[in-house]
Amino acid sequence: MSHSPFSTCDFCDQHKADTSGQFRVLPPVFASYGARPAFAGPVSTVKCFEDNTLVKAAVDSPGQGRVLVVDGGGSLRRALVGGNLAAAAARNGWAGIVVDGCVRDVAELNATGVGIRALGLMPLPTEKRNEGQRDVVVQIQGVRVQPGDWLYADADGIVISATSLA
């Protein structure tokens, strides 16, 4: 997919005067991984810290074109998504994964048909403590994201909208 059917820049031009909080832009701190450079869909969330038990449960369930937004607390100490979870996400129909934290297995991620954004790479895996919350309101780099919001990611950035912009 060389050209996405949407442009985050165009969305920002259209919504630059929005003060309602219905349209939000994530800061430019996310690196792009995965074989899908642009992706969009309704949001499902996981909130966890250095424990990807619920991330695995999410990507093992039907994605239905959604985007999994993982509030990893910005931790750079453990990878919340690796090659196996990315492959499961692609297999189960997830459009993308945005991780406020790290990922690993970059070669596998880049070969996987799902869009992935994360703060960086960290080879250490998480511990499994069965902790975290699913489908709750999260803060990603200070920006509120809630289940049912729409996320659009392309080469220029990531925007969140309370409603579909397509």
Residue frames as a rotation matrix with the C-alpha (Angstrom) as fourth column:
MET 1
0.589 0.808 0.000 0.00
0.808 -0.589 0.000 0.00
0.000 0.000 -1.000 0.00
SER 2
-0.494 -0.845 0.204 2.02
0.848 -0.521 -0.104 2.97
0.194 0.122 0.973 -1.20
HIS 3
-0.769 0.308 0.559 -0.77
-0.251 -0.951 0.179 5.54
0.587 -0.003 0.809 -1.02
SER 4
-0.816 0.522 -0.249 -3.15
0.484 0.380 -0.788 5.57
-0.317 -0.763 -0.563 1.90
PRO 5
-0.223 0.828 0.514 -6.81
0.805 -0.141 0.576 6.42
0.550 0.542 -0.635 1.32
PHE 6
0.877 0.461 -0.135 -6.49
0.452 -0.697 0.557 9.20
0.163 -0.550 -0.819 3.90
SER 7
-0.122 -0.915 0.384 -4.01
0.421 -0.398 -0.815 11.85
0.899 0.062 0.434 4.97
THR 8
0.134 0.128 -0.983 -3.41
0.988 -0.094 0.123 12.81
-0.077 -0.987 -0.139 8.60
CYS 9
-0.861 -0.458 -0.221 -2.21
0.430 -0.888 0.163 16.20
-0.271 0.045 0.962 7.31
ASP 10
-0.634 0.707 0.313 -5.55
0.033 -0.380 0.925 16.74
0.772 0.597 0.218 5.54
PHE 11
0.229 0.721 -0.654 -7.41
0.761 0.286 0.582 15.72
0.607 -0.631 -0.483 8.72
CYS 12
-0.254 -0.407 -0.877 -5.35
0.888 -0.457 -0.046 18.22
-0.382 -0.791 0.477 10.71
ASP 13
-0.976 -0.042 0.212 -6.07
0.146 -0.850 0.506 20.96
0.159 0.525 0.836 8.16
GLN 14
-0.274 0.961 0.050 -9.80
0.177 0.000 0.984 20.20
0.945 0.278 -0.169 8.44
HIS 15
0.585 0.567 -0.580 -9.83
0.577 0.212 0.789 20.04
0.570 -0.796 -0.202 12.25
LYS 16
-0.432 -0.902 0.003 -7.15
0.639 -0.309 -0.705 22.55
0.636 -0.303 0.709 13.26
ALA 17
-0.557 0.285 0.780 -9.73
-0.473 -0.881 -0.016 24.85
0.683 -0.377 0.626 14.87
ASP 18
0.333 0.714 -0.616 -11.36
0.124 0.614 0.779 22.00
0.935 -0.336 0.116 16.85
THR 19
-0.560 -0.481 0.674 -11.33
-0.586 -0.345 -0.733 22.91
0.586 -0.806 -0.088 20.53
SER 20
0.439 0.881 0.175 -13.91
-0.791 0.286 0.541 20.30
0.427 -0.376 0.823 21.56
GLY 21
-0.271 -0.601 0.752 -11.37
-0.823 0.550 0.143 17.57
-0.499 -0.580 -0.644 22.25
GLN 22
0.706 0.603 0.372 -13.08
-0.294 0.727 -0.620 15.33
-0.644 0.329 0.691 19.68
PHE 23
0.862 -0.508 0.014 -9.97
0.172 0.265 -0.949 15.49
0.478 0.820 0.316 17.45
ARG 24
0.754 -0.641 0.146 -6.53
-0.356 -0.210 0.911 14.85
-0.553 -0.738 -0.386 18.92
VAL 25
0.673 -0.634 -0.381 -3.00
-0.340 0.193 -0.920 14.38
0.657 0.749 -0.086 17.60
LEU 26
0.871 -0.449 -0.201 -0.40
0.446 0.548 0.707 12.13
-0.207 -0.706 0.678 19.20
PRO 27
0.561 -0.736 -0.379 3.09
-0.562 -0.675 0.479 13.62
-0.608 -0.055 -0.792 19.65
PRO 28
0.756 -0.276 -0.593 5.72
-0.513 0.312 -0.799 12.66
0.406 0.909 0.095 17.03
VAL 29
-0.012 -0.764 0.645 7.56
-0.967 0.174 0.189 10.15
-0.256 -0.621 -0.741 19.21
PHE 30
0.494 0.326 0.806 6.48
-0.245 0.942 -0.230 6.90
-0.834 -0.084 0.545 17.56
ALA 31
-0.630 -0.682 -0.370 8.63
-0.642 0.190 0.743 4.86
-0.437 0.706 -0.557 15.16
SER 32
0.416 0.814 -0.406 6.96
-0.893 0.283 -0.349 2.84
-0.169 0.508 0.845 12.41
TYR 33
-0.767 -0.525 0.367 7.24
-0.446 0.849 0.284 -0.95
-0.461 0.054 -0.886 12.17
GLY 34
-0.001 0.793 0.610 5.17
0.198 0.598 -0.777 -3.60
-0.980 0.120 -0.158 10.42
ALA 35
-0.732 -0.311 0.606 4.52
0.591 0.151 0.792 -4.03
-0.338 0.938 0.073 6.71
ARG 36
0.211 0.852 0.478 1.53
0.926 -0.331 0.182 -1.67
0.313 0.405 -0.859 6.68
PRO 37
-0.746 -0.663 0.065 2.80
0.613 -0.722 -0.321 1.95
0.260 -0.200 0.945 6.69
ALA 38
-0.737 0.593 0.323 -0.70
-0.617 -0.786 0.037 3.43
0.276 -0.172 0.946 6.96
PHE 39
-0.647 0.575 -0.500 -3.62
0.564 0.803 0.193 2.03
0.513 -0.157 -0.844 8.91
ALA 40
-0.690 0.523 0.499 -6.87
-0.651 -0.750 -0.114 3.11
0.315 -0.404 0.859 10.51
GLY 41
-0.310 0.690 -0.654 -9.74
0.306 0.724 0.618 1.71
0.900 -0.009 -0.435 12.50
PRO 42
0.626 0.580 0.521 -11.81
-0.373 -0.364 0.853 1.90
0.685 -0.729 -0.012 15.65
VAL 43
-0.346 -0.871 0.348 -9.79
-0.655 -0.041 -0.754 1.70
0.672 -0.489 -0.557 18.87
SER 44
0.817 0.317 -0.481 -9.58
0.186 0.645 0.741 -1.07
0.546 -0.695 0.468 21.44
THR 45
0.268 -0.743 0.613 -7.29
-0.716 -0.580 -0.390 -0.41
0.645 -0.334 -0.687 24.41
VAL 46
0.578 -0.220 -0.786 -5.05
0.621 0.744 0.248 -2.25
0.530 -0.631 0.567 26.84
LYS 47
0.519 -0.463 0.718 -3.45
-0.668 -0.745 0.002 -0.59
0.534 -0.480 -0.696 29.85
CYS 48
0.905 -0.299 -0.302 -0.49
0.400 0.839 0.369 -2.51
0.143 -0.455 0.879 31.25
PHE 49
0.627 -0.764 0.154 3.02
-0.777 -0.628 0.047 -2.00
0.061 -0.149 -0.987 32.59
GLU 50
-0.364 -0.922 -0.133 5.82
-0.924 0.376 -0.072 -4.35
0.116 0.097 -0.988 31.59
ASP 51
-0.625 0.305 0.719 3.31
-0.017 0.915 -0.402 -7.24
-0.781 -0.263 -0.567 31.41
ASN 52
-0.699 0.305 -0.647 1.80
-0.715 -0.328 0.618 -8.10
-0.024 0.894 0.448 28.01
THR 53
-0.827 0.429 0.364 -0.67
0.279 0.874 -0.397 -10.77
-0.489 -0.226 -0.843 29.18
LEU 54
0.132 0.972 -0.195 -3.68
0.269 -0.224 -0.937 -8.67
-0.954 0.071 -0.291 28.07
VAL 55
-0.089 -0.244 -0.966 -1.96
-0.847 -0.491 0.202 -7.58
-0.524 0.836 -0.163 24.84
LYS 56
-0.957 -0.284 -0.062 -1.63
-0.280 0.842 0.461 -11.26
-0.079 0.458 -0.885 23.89
ALA 57
-0.484 0.852 0.202 -5.28
0.528 0.468 -0.709 -11.90
-0.698 -0.236 -0.676 24.82
ALA 58
0.204 0.568 -0.798 -6.35
-0.296 -0.741 -0.603 -8.96
-0.933 0.359 0.017 22.64
VAL 59
-0.260 -0.366 -0.894 -4.39
-0.936 -0.132 0.326 -9.92
-0.237 0.921 -0.308 19.50
ASP 60
-0.987 -0.031 0.156 -5.52
-0.011 0.992 0.125 -13.54
-0.159 0.122 -0.980 19.91
SER 61
-0.163 0.987 0.012 -9.14
0.437 0.083 -0.895 -12.33
-0.884 -0.141 -0.445 19.62
PRO 62
0.129 0.265 0.956 -10.90
0.992 -0.044 -0.121 -11.16
0.010 0.963 -0.269 16.41
GLY 63
-0.707 -0.518 -0.481 -9.59
0.529 -0.839 0.127 -7.71
-0.469 -0.164 0.868 15.45
GLN 64
0.268 0.904 0.335 -12.38
0.904 -0.115 -0.412 -6.85
-0.334 0.413 -0.847 12.99
GLY 65
0.201 -0.254 0.946 -10.24
0.712 -0.625 -0.319 -4.08
0.673 0.738 0.056 11.49
ARG 66
0.980 0.196 -0.044 -9.63
0.166 -0.666 0.727 -2.38
0.113 -0.720 -0.685 14.82
VAL 67
0.088 -0.958 0.272 -6.47
-0.119 -0.282 -0.952 -0.74
0.989 0.051 -0.139 16.11
LEU 68
0.624 0.022 -0.781 -5.09
0.715 0.388 0.582 -1.92
0.316 -0.921 0.226 19.45
VAL 69
0.276 -0.506 0.817 -3.77
-0.320 -0.850 -0.418 1.00
0.906 -0.146 -0.396 21.50
VAL 70
0.441 -0.240 -0.865 -1.49
0.723 0.667 0.183 -0.18
0.533 -0.706 0.467 24.29
ASP 71
0.647 -0.227 0.727 -0.79
-0.508 -0.840 0.189 2.16
0.568 -0.492 -0.660 27.19
GLY 72
0.481 -0.580 -0.657 2.50
0.607 0.761 -0.227 0.71
0.632 -0.290 0.719 28.38
GLY 73
0.851 -0.084 -0.518 3.24
0.403 -0.526 0.749 3.73
-0.335 -0.846 -0.414 30.55
GLY 74
0.832 -0.545 -0.101 6.00
-0.489 -0.636 -0.597 4.76
0.261 0.546 -0.796 28.17
SER 75
0.603 -0.619 0.503 8.31
-0.245 0.457 0.855 2.07
-0.759 -0.639 0.124 29.58
LEU 76
0.515 -0.547 -0.660 11.52
-0.794 -0.016 -0.607 1.53
0.322 0.837 -0.442 27.65
ARG 77
-0.269 -0.681 0.681 12.55
-0.911 0.409 0.048 -1.44
-0.311 -0.608 -0.730 29.80
ARG 78
-0.508 0.179 0.842 10.45
0.120 0.983 -0.137 -4.29
-0.853 0.032 -0.521 28.28
ALA 79
-0.908 0.230 -0.352 8.93
-0.393 -0.171 0.904 -5.09
0.147 0.958 0.245 24.88
LEU 80
-0.348 0.875 0.337 5.13
-0.508 0.126 -0.852 -5.39
-0.788 -0.468 0.400 24.95
VAL 81
0.821 0.569 -0.040 4.80
-0.323 0.406 -0.855 -6.68
-0.470 0.715 0.517 21.37
GLY 82
-0.374 -0.924 0.082 7.11
-0.448 0.257 0.856 -9.00
-0.812 0.283 -0.510 19.43
GLY 83
-0.795 -0.069 -0.602 6.98
-0.602 0.210 0.771 -11.09
0.074 0.975 -0.209 16.29
ASN 84
-0.868 0.480 -0.130 4.57
0.485 0.875 -0.007 -13.72
0.110 -0.069 -0.992 17.63
LEU 85
-0.259 0.812 -0.523 1.99
0.516 -0.341 -0.786 -11.19
-0.817 -0.473 -0.331 18.85
ALA 86
-0.395 0.077 -0.915 2.27
-0.627 -0.751 0.208 -9.16
-0.672 0.656 0.345 15.63
ALA 87
-0.936 0.041 -0.349 1.69
-0.246 0.635 0.732 -12.32
0.251 0.771 -0.585 13.59
ALA 88
-0.625 0.756 -0.196 -1.36
0.746 0.503 -0.437 -13.14
-0.232 -0.419 -0.878 15.74
ALA 89
-0.233 0.522 -0.820 -2.69
-0.007 -0.845 -0.535 -9.61
-0.972 -0.119 0.201 15.21
ALA 90
-0.630 -0.055 -0.775 -2.32
-0.743 -0.247 0.622 -9.94
-0.225 0.968 0.115 11.43
ARG 91
-0.948 0.244 -0.202 -3.91
0.167 0.927 0.334 -13.41
0.269 0.283 -0.920 11.42
ASN 92
-0.442 0.800 -0.405 -6.86
0.849 0.227 -0.478 -12.20
-0.290 -0.555 -0.779 13.49
GLY 93
0.088 0.580 0.810 -7.68
0.884 -0.420 0.205 -9.11
0.459 0.698 -0.550 11.42
TRP 94
0.421 -0.043 -0.906 -6.23
0.578 -0.757 0.305 -6.24
-0.699 -0.652 -0.294 13.47
ALA 95
0.896 -0.081 0.436 -5.42
0.325 -0.549 -0.770 -3.17
0.302 0.832 -0.465 11.34
GLY 96
0.058 -0.906 0.419 -2.66
-0.056 -0.422 -0.905 -1.94
0.997 0.029 -0.075 13.62
ILE 97
0.552 -0.031 -0.833 -1.09
0.816 0.226 0.532 -1.68
0.172 -0.974 0.150 17.05
VAL 98
0.256 -0.488 0.834 0.13
-0.169 -0.872 -0.459 1.51
0.952 -0.024 -0.306 18.71
VAL 99
0.464 -0.205 -0.862 2.35
0.789 0.537 0.297 0.89
0.402 -0.818 0.411 21.75
ASP 100
0.653 -0.322 0.686 3.25
-0.500 -0.863 0.070 3.60
0.569 -0.389 -0.724 24.26
GLY 101
0.536 -0.547 0.643 6.28
-0.391 0.514 0.764 1.47
-0.748 -0.661 0.062 25.04
CYS 102
-0.349 -0.838 -0.419 8.65
-0.837 0.078 0.542 -0.85
-0.422 0.540 -0.729 23.18
VAL 103
0.881 0.465 -0.089 8.48
-0.444 0.748 -0.493 -3.70
-0.163 0.474 0.865 20.69
ARG 104
-0.138 -0.944 0.298 11.01
-0.580 0.321 0.749 -6.35
-0.803 -0.070 -0.592 19.63
ASP 105
-0.181 -0.031 0.983 11.80
0.543 0.830 0.127 -8.79
-0.820 0.557 -0.133 16.79
VAL 106
-0.072 0.188 -0.979 12.03
-0.420 -0.896 -0.141 -5.95
-0.905 0.401 0.144 14.27
ALA 107
-0.885 -0.264 -0.384 12.65
-0.453 0.295 0.841 -8.22
-0.109 0.918 -0.381 11.24
GLU 108
-0.736 0.675 0.054 9.53
0.675 0.737 -0.019 -10.23
-0.053 0.023 -0.998 12.08
LEU 109
-0.079 0.719 -0.691 7.49
0.369 -0.623 -0.690 -7.07
-0.926 -0.309 -0.216 12.74
ASN 110
-0.349 -0.144 -0.926 8.50
-0.604 -0.721 0.340 -5.59
-0.717 0.677 0.165 9.39
ALA 111
-0.963 0.007 -0.268 7.38
-0.205 0.626 0.752 -8.78
0.173 0.779 -0.602 7.60
THR 112
-0.645 0.755 -0.117 3.96
0.663 0.477 -0.577 -8.76
-0.380 -0.450 -0.808 9.29
GLY 113
-0.592 0.475 0.651 0.88
0.505 -0.412 0.759 -7.40
0.629 0.778 0.004 7.51
VAL 114
0.549 0.695 -0.464 -0.16
0.823 -0.352 0.446 -5.09
0.146 -0.627 -0.765 10.33
GLY 115
0.250 -0.445 0.860 0.74
0.013 -0.887 -0.462 -1.47
0.968 0.127 -0.216 11.09
ILE 116
0.485 -0.164 -0.859 2.81
0.860 0.268 0.435 -1.00
0.159 -0.949 0.271 14.24
ARG 117
0.264 -0.439 0.859 3.92
-0.162 -0.898 -0.409 2.17
0.951 -0.031 -0.308 16.01
ALA 118
0.712 -0.112 -0.693 6.03
0.681 0.353 0.642 2.15
0.172 -0.929 0.328 19.17
LEU 119
0.911 -0.394 -0.118 8.49
-0.302 -0.836 0.459 4.32
-0.279 -0.382 -0.881 21.07
GLY 120
0.060 -0.948 -0.312 11.41
-0.995 -0.031 -0.096 2.04
0.082 0.316 -0.945 20.23
LEU 121
0.455 -0.028 -0.890 13.00
-0.235 0.960 -0.151 -1.37
0.859 0.278 0.430 20.25
MET 122
-0.044 -0.448 0.893 13.92
-0.998 0.065 -0.017 -3.39
-0.050 -0.892 -0.450 23.37
PRO 123
-0.353 -0.138 -0.925 14.95
-0.499 0.865 0.061 -7.06
0.791 0.483 -0.375 23.15
LEU 124
-0.991 -0.024 0.132 13.86
-0.127 0.468 -0.874 -7.91
-0.041 -0.883 -0.467 26.73
PRO 125
-0.390 0.908 -0.155 10.42
0.291 0.281 0.914 -9.57
0.874 0.311 -0.374 26.93
THR 126
-0.049 0.472 0.880 7.84
-0.788 -0.560 0.256 -8.76
0.613 -0.681 0.400 29.58
GLU 127
-0.985 -0.040 0.169 7.00
-0.147 0.712 -0.686 -10.71
-0.093 -0.701 -0.707 32.66
LYS 128
-0.367 0.905 -0.215 3.62
-0.033 0.219 0.975 -12.44
0.930 0.365 -0.050 32.79
ARG 129
-0.999 0.031 -0.043 1.79
0.042 -0.034 -0.999 -11.35
-0.032 -0.999 0.032 35.94
ASN 130
-0.363 0.921 0.140 -1.75
0.854 0.269 0.445 -11.28
0.372 0.281 -0.884 34.49
GLU 131
-0.246 0.227 -0.942 -1.98
0.581 -0.743 -0.331 -7.59
-0.776 -0.629 0.051 35.34
GLY 132
-0.994 -0.110 0.007 -3.57
0.081 -0.681 0.728 -4.75
-0.075 0.724 0.685 33.40
GLN 133
-0.156 0.974 -0.165 -6.93
0.030 -0.163 -0.986 -3.53
-0.987 -0.159 -0.004 32.13
ARG 134
-0.800 -0.040 0.598 -8.71
0.576 0.223 0.786 -3.91
-0.165 0.974 -0.155 28.80
ASP 135
-0.253 0.701 0.667 -10.99
0.673 -0.368 0.641 -1.45
0.695 0.611 -0.379 26.98
VAL 136
0.376 0.244 -0.894 -10.52
0.813 -0.549 0.192 1.42
-0.444 -0.799 -0.404 29.42
VAL 137
0.962 -0.107 0.250 -9.73
0.022 -0.886 -0.463 5.09
0.271 0.451 -0.850 28.73
VAL 138
0.364 -0.910 -0.197 -5.95
0.899 0.288 0.331 5.53
-0.244 -0.298 0.923 28.49
GLN 139
0.818 -0.282 -0.502 -3.46
-0.302 -0.952 0.042 8.38
-0.490 0.118 -0.864 28.23
ILE 140
0.524 -0.670 0.526 -0.94
0.840 0.509 -0.188 7.96
-0.142 0.540 0.829 25.41
GLN 141
-0.539 -0.809 0.234 1.86
0.817 -0.570 -0.090 10.51
0.206 0.143 0.968 25.74
GLY 142
-0.844 0.202 -0.496 -0.61
0.160 -0.789 -0.594 12.79
-0.511 -0.581 0.634 27.52
VAL 143
-0.661 0.637 -0.395 -3.39
-0.711 -0.366 0.600 12.35
0.238 0.678 0.696 24.94
ARG 144
-0.278 0.669 0.689 -6.70
-0.532 0.490 -0.690 10.74
-0.799 -0.559 0.220 25.95
VAL 145
-0.642 0.153 -0.751 -7.70
-0.625 0.462 0.628 7.70
0.444 0.873 -0.201 23.89
GLN 146
-0.338 0.591 0.733 -10.82
-0.665 0.402 -0.630 5.68
-0.667 -0.700 0.257 24.57
PRO 147
-0.731 0.148 0.666 -12.35
0.406 0.879 0.250 2.50
-0.548 0.453 -0.703 23.17
GLY 148
0.297 0.889 0.349 -14.49
0.821 -0.051 -0.569 3.36
-0.488 0.455 -0.745 20.13
ASP 149
0.332 -0.313 -0.890 -12.39
-0.392 -0.904 0.172 6.37
-0.858 0.292 -0.422 19.09
TRP 150
0.946 -0.128 0.299 -10.97
0.325 0.426 -0.845 6.17
-0.020 0.896 0.444 15.56
LEU 151
0.269 -0.930 -0.250 -7.22
-0.068 -0.277 0.958 6.13
-0.961 -0.241 -0.138 15.01
TYR 152
0.986 -0.073 0.150 -5.54
0.152 0.023 -0.988 7.07
0.069 0.997 0.033 11.73
ALA 153
0.349 -0.932 -0.097 -1.79
-0.056 -0.124 0.991 6.56
-0.935 -0.341 -0.095 11.25
ASP 154
0.928 -0.200 0.313 0.31
0.346 0.158 -0.925 7.34
0.136 0.967 0.216 8.19
ALA 155
0.109 -0.991 0.074 3.85
0.873 0.060 -0.484 8.51
0.475 0.118 0.872 7.41
ASP 156
-0.222 -0.175 0.959 3.05
0.007 -0.984 -0.178 11.99
0.975 -0.033 0.219 8.79
GLY 157
-0.810 -0.101 0.577 1.67
-0.544 -0.238 -0.805 10.99
0.219 -0.966 0.138 12.17
ILE 158
-0.672 0.594 -0.442 -1.18
0.643 0.764 0.050 9.63
0.367 -0.251 -0.896 14.23
VAL 159
-0.718 0.534 0.446 -4.53
-0.588 -0.808 0.021 11.31
0.372 -0.247 0.895 14.85
ILE 160
-0.818 0.532 -0.219 -7.44
0.565 0.670 -0.481 10.27
-0.109 -0.518 -0.849 17.07
SER 161
-0.723 0.659 0.206 -11.07
-0.500 -0.706 0.502 11.21
0.476 0.260 0.840 16.46
ALA 162
-0.607 0.592 0.529 -14.20
-0.463 0.278 -0.842 10.56
-0.646 -0.756 0.106 18.46
THR 163
0.549 0.816 0.180 -15.92
-0.229 0.354 -0.907 9.68
-0.804 0.456 0.381 15.17
SER 164
0.112 -0.457 0.882 -14.93
0.812 0.554 0.184 8.15
-0.573 0.696 0.433 11.82
LEU 165
-0.028 -0.206 -0.978 -13.31
-0.264 -0.942 0.206 10.69
-0.964 0.264 -0.028 9.49
ALA 166
-0.884 -0.389 0.258 -13.49
0.100 0.381 0.919 8.53
-0.456 0.839 -0.298 6.36
